[in-house]
Amino acid sequence: MRELYNTLIKYRWLILLTVCFVITAGLGEYGYISLRLFATIWLGVPGLLITIGNDYYLWRGTVKKERTPSVAPFLGGGMVAVCILLWFGRKYWAWALLPLMLDYGCLPLVLLGLYEIIPYLCHSALSRNTEKQAKRSDANGTDSDSAQS
């Protein structure tokens, strides 16, 4: 009996969420509104907190020059975007793009990554190409200066 009690205490939030979900789903015609509100609260609030945390880490890393943990990519902005889509529907789908643009872990992080990775990929491809040309000219027994004259 003590083990059952400890298990219930350990998983009390999950049990509470399941009970709330079952109650809101069983409300009939008002169930859709309650279920939408339930999903909005449980997606929107943590998503907003993750978004604020990502931006806080960005501020600490750039302004205060402190070492910060990595951000959670697409988690906060994605959760808030899904929350907006659930609450307002497809009519206001463009508003769901706003959290994706404002959260540092979403679109700005992707653009920064592309800005950093594209020159690296281009440089490595060019250096590999010049290495192959140098090996080819060495294999033919000519150096690149005498081949041009």
Number of C-alpha atoms within 10 A of each C-alpha: 6 7 8 9 9 11 11 13 11 11 10 12 11 11 13 11 13 12 12 15 16 13 13 19 18 14 13 10 9 12 16 14 15 19 20 18 17 17 16 19 14 14 20 22 15 15 24 19 14 23 29 17 18 24 17 14 20 20 14 14 14 11 9 10 10 12 10 13 10 10 21 16 18 22 20 28 31 23 24 29 24 20 23 23 19 18 15 13 12 12 8 12 15 11 14 22 18 14 23 22 14 15 28 26 25 22 18 14 16 14 11 11 11 12 11 11 12 11 11 12 11 11 12 12 12 12 12 12 11 12 12 12 13 14 12 14 14 12 10 8 9 12 14 13 7 7 8 6 5
